[in-house]
Amino acid sequence: QVITIEDTTAPTWSTEVNSLNAKIECSNLEALAAAQALFPVATDACDTDVSNIVKASGQFVAVEGCSNAGTYTNTWTVKDDCGNTSETFTQVITIEDTTAPTFAGELPGNITVSCDAVPAPANLEASDNCNGNLPIVFTETKSDIQNECATNYTLTRKWTTSDCGGNITSHIQIITVRDTTPPTGTAPADVANLQSIADIPAGTPADIPDAADNCSSTVNITVSDSNNGASGCDGNVYILTRTYTLTDCAGNKTELVQTFTVDNKVSISAIGSNVTCLGGHDGSIAVTNSPGSTVIIRNENNEIVDNTNLPAGTYTLTATSVVNNENQTCTATTTVVLTQPNYTIKISGQIINVDTNTPLPNVPVTLIPQGTTTGPILLRITGADGRYTFTGMAAGSYLVQVQDANLNSVYQLFPVTTSLFFTTLEDCKFQEHNFEYGKSNLPILGDFVWYDTNSNGIQDEWYDANNDGVITKNVPDSEGSIDFSLWEWIDLNGDGSYTGSQNVGELNAGGFGNAASANVIVDGPSGYHAEVIVGIMGFWRSRPEFENPYGDYTIKLVRDANFDTAATTLGFSGLVKVIPSSGADKRKTAKPAKPAMHTVCQTTSASSYVVTVTPEDLIHLDADFGVNCKEYKDIVANDDSAGPFPGFNTTTPNVLNVLPNDTIEGVVVTASDVIITTITPNEFLQLNADGSVDILPNAPAGTLTMVYQICEADQTSNCDTATVTVTVISPVDAVNDIYTIGCNTFGLAGNVLANDFIGATRASLELINFTLLSQTDNEPKTDPNITIDASGNVMVSSLTPSGTYNYAYQICDKLNTDNCDTATITITVAPAGVTNLANEACTDDRSPVDLLALLPENTPRTGTWTDIDGSNALQGNVLNAFGLALGNYKFEYKIVDDNCPRSIFLTMEINDDCRVLACENIVIHNAFSPNGDGKNDFFVIDNIDQTECYPENTVEIYNRWGILVFETSNYNNTTNAFDGTSRGRTTVKQSDGLPTGTYFYILNYKSLDGNNAIQNNKLDGYLYLSR
């Protein structure tokens, strides 16, 4: 047997066909080397070690037109040991160029440039991974030419390059070209002092010869004129403003301004001399006008008048002048007002101290009508120049009298000739009369006659002209005038007092005179005898003018009917009153006249005096006489009034007593003499048995009246009534003020009047006078950096040291300056530093807490928060309390401020108050003992009263026979509970307790599940009741 073993099968390639092929970038030599190193694997059916593989490496074959791209073709063959040759294995390596070239360096970017600043194109260089010396193609395109202006356009520049592989790279630059520079030029010089508007030349573009632009070859020039509308005459200068507007094609503009001024000088001024008498024609006008001008004067009726002999009125003066080379007429006008006095009668003069040749100010002078001349007595106080003036009276006879009591007594000045001047005054015949005063070397005797209201022989009265119970200070107006009929007190020396030797003659002290006859008789040495008339104000004077006038003089008051009539008229007016002492009430004692039985006048002072005149003691002004007249009547109740008094919420006792001015047969009554009753009551006034009147609480502001009656105690039919009038004003209430100042609240702290009142009205400077009370070393601490102004504003400077400062102030009612109240101002300046706050949050609450919202009002928001306790729950200004352990956490808010550094510390309590607790179970206690010992007296169902868990329930209880003994809804263990008493359909008496025994209960109740859905439930069982 021949077994022939042969190998006829060629080796085969186990490497997949084309798997060694590769495409490689022309610049990747490493990849080329790797591809060349690849080797296929062969296998053979018999030869297990096929290794004699032969490679044939091919040459690089470039593609046409590009030496960077082409192929390498490699082949392999293999033979087995028996000579069988495999098929050829081919590998193709393709070299390609896919990478585009790049431009080297910094490329020009998009820009916007002025038309005269377009840059030259940049020179760019390109590089490629495989090629060198690449060509660059540059193009430039102009587009978007705006408004046909060659200076505003878009320039597009493009650089392009490519390699032999067809890869292309481009770079584009957009240049926006804009003309933003306006043209330039020089404005013509301004022209001034032209005499005519016609002299102004017309404007043309040629006036700007140097107009130029940075981009445009031509500049458009427009000319426009405007003026101020003036005439060009004196005082009204005409100004023309010429504007040259230079515009290039891009619309950039430059305005050049030239002005022309036209000013012609025509002027007029005038000074008027006023008319001296009402209805007169002696006014005149002095005129000053510019040379060459003509002046016309027109009155209010547009009539042309002369400048003299003019009545009062308004006059218009017009100056006209032909100017501007006869081409224009200019005018100037002015107005003069001539006034006239509002009177035709005038007398004036001066009171002079001849010893010093100086005027005497603050001297009263009266003008008294005489004979048939009618009119009031007028009173003037001389000014600083010693002058007095009376105007506006009717024509007639008058007495001008210096009321010189003050000059005589205080300054020892006496009239050189007389203090009286009788004259007749006529229309528009003004008179001047001076009075001369000086020291006297002759005896002067005299003093005062007055109505002695209280008959005490002492001059302690005054004439209450306005009947208000208060000595009223009369203040002269700007002309020195005072209403003579209202004269009470003229403060001639300004010392604020009407008492004392320096104030004689200031007070209208109830003096009176008798012009019909002489009532003071003076007899003296050498047969001297004088009968002296007492002046209108009660003063009298006698001056013995003979050689050696020294010796004793007897002075007597001799009353007659005329004198007593004058005294009675004054006394019964009720206006002569006793001067109130300090703290006395302000009551009026004037009474309406009632029928008199008879009137008796008497001298209350000494009726005669003896004075001794020596060379050393010439002046005797101390012989005064008091007179009192009484009317004797039946029982008389006289009206009473008092006030004003502030109304309070408490009783104001004894504001007046009605009895001191009530009489029986002219004698003042006492409380025991009469029976007092109230006829017309007032709910806010109380009349007491002793005649005193109280103001009751909460009396309103205003006038309160009450009518009362007095009857003789022994003769009750003898009665009279009178009215009590009490004036109540709103009380002033000053409330203490407290201010706390921190470093961020310096400045205006507030106004102390903000919480003060007059009655129910807020206090204001229109209603009250505000006075900051003075501070002394013994009073509370103050500081100069704190000011309280006249309006009550409290200003605290930031320089004020920390501490507490105290002030006091007073407010008084402007309408009644005695209605006052005081209050304190306490200012606490806190040191710069720390403020502590507290708040709380819940650990189960996921809502963030904004800590800034917890800061005090007006706190700056520029500070920063710090987590002092490291809770890690603070993010910026926001606190997240969810999940924090219960307890207190501290946070600091620090404000960095050079003027006011400070910190606010916040203590945040973390609690679990928001945590919802689970409902507790229903538990029934089935035994109870309602025996009244306070223990286990009710049938208890635990937790049935938790209505948030068990909103509704019903309870039924049955005895052992099935009879319902108790039923209810909403059982709650306390107010609605079973206490062993029957409340069911039973024969057991309801007021009796149920007996000891076993009972059966049924409880129906509703509950809420986890979704808040209502569930119905039922429990029942036995209940044991034991007493």
Number of C-alpha atoms within 10 A of each C-alpha: 3 4 5 6 6 8 15 13 15 21 23 21 19 11 14 10 12 11 11 19 17 18 14 19 18 21 17 12 11 10 15 19 10 10 18 18 9 10 15 19 15 22 19 21 12 16 15 11 11 17 13 12 16 12 16 11 13 14 10 15 14 16 13 9 9 15 17 19 22 17 19 19 16 19 16 19 20 25 21 26 16 13 13 14 17 20 13 15 22 18 24 19 20 20 23 21 22 15 17 18 23 17 18 10 9 7 14 16 10 14 12 14 16 16 19 14 12 15 8 6 14 11 10 16 16 18 17 18 16 21 18 11 10 15 11 16 11 16 11 13 10 12 11 12 14 14 12 11 14 17 22 23 19 18 20 15 19 15 20 18 22 21 24 16 18 14 14 14 16 15 16 17 17 17 20 20 21 21 24 18 18 21 23 20 18 14 18 15 10 12 13 12 11 17 19 20 19 12 11 15 8 9 16 12 15 9 14 18 11 11 19 19 20 16 23 18 9 13 20 15 19 14 17 12 14 11 13 12 11 14 20 22 24 17 14 16 18 22 20 20 16 22 19 24 19 25 23 26 22 20 16 14 19 17 19 17 17 16 18 20 20 25 22 24 18 23 22 21 17 14 14 18 18 21 21 20 23 18 15 17 16 16 21 19 21 11 14 13 18 16 11 12 18 14 18 15 21 17 18 10 8 10 10 14 13 12 17 14 13 20 21 23 15 14 24 16 22 20 22 20 22 15 19 19 9 8 10 17 15 19 21 22 17 14 16 18 15 19 18 21 16 12 17 22 22 21 20 15 16 20 26 21 20 17 11 9 11 12 18 21 19 24 26 24 24 21 23 20 22 15 9 8 15 15 12 13 14 19 26 24 26 24 20 11 14 20 22 27 21 21 15 14 22 17 17 17 17 21 16 21 20 22 22 20 26 21 22 22 20 14 12 15 20 20 21 14 9 12 18 15 14 14 15 13 19 17 16 16 11 15 15 11 13 15 21 20 26 19 15 16 11 18 19 21 21 22 19 25 28 30 31 30 26 16 17 13 19 15 23 17 22 25 28 26 21 14 18 18 23 18 22 18 17 17 16 18 11 7 13 19 20 18 15 16 12 16 22 21 23 25 18 22 15 10 9 11 16 21 11 7 10 17 22 19 27 23 24 24 28 28 27 24 23 21 14 10 16 20 21 22 17 22 17 20 15 12 7 13 15 16 16 17 20 25 19 17 19 21 22 22 18 20 14 19 12 11 8 12 20 20 13 14 19 15 22 20 21 14 20 12 9 16 21 19 15 15 27 20 12 20 24 18 15 19 23 26 25 19 17 16 7 6 6 8 17 18 21 21 21 21 16 10 10 10 10 12 11 9 12 11 17 16 19 19 19 13 17 16 15 14 17 14 21 14 13 8 11 17 22 17 19 13 21 24 26 24 27 24 23 17 16 18 17 16 22 26 24 22 20 25 24 20 20 23 21 23 24 19 10 11 16 17 14 16 18 23 19 24 20 17 18 21 20 19 14 17 15 14 21 15 15 11 15 24 19 23 17 15 13 11 14 15 12 17 22 19 23 16 13 16 22 16 20 19 26 18 15 14 21 17 16 13 13 18 19 20 18 21 18 28 21 18 15 10 10 11 10 15 18 16 19 19 18 21 19 24 17 20 23 22 22 26 22 23 17 16 20 15 17 13 24 16 20 15 14 16 14 14 17 16 16 24 21 15 13 22 20 22 17 11 11 14 24 17 14 8 16 22 18 23 16 17 13 9 13 9 7 6 11 13 14 18 15 9 12 17 15 18 13 12 14 19 16 20 17 23 19 19 12 17 13 16 14 17 16 17 19 18 19 18 27 23 22 15 12 14 11 12 20 20 16 18 19 18 18 19 22 17 21 16 15 16 12 15 14 10 16 12 12 17 22 21 21 17 17 11 12 16 17 15 17 16 10 12 17 11 7 8 12 11 10 10 18 14 21 17 17 13 11 11 15 12 15 19 13 12 16 15 19 20 26 16 14 18 14 14 11 15 18 17 20 21 23 17 18 13 10 7 10 15 14 19 19 20 19 23 16 18 18 21 19 16 13 11 11 8 7 8 14 12 11 14 12 17 13 17 17 20 19 21 15 11 8 9 10 15 20 21 22 21 17 15 17 22 18 14 14 10 19 22 15 18 21 15 19 19 25 21 19 12 8 10 15 19 23 21 20 15 15 17 21 18 17 12 7 11 21 25 22 23 18 21 18 17 13 14 9 15 11 14 9 10 15 19 13 13 12 15 21 20 18 16 19 15 21 18 18 15 11 7 6 9 9 14 11 12 11 11 13 14 12 16 20 15 21 16 14
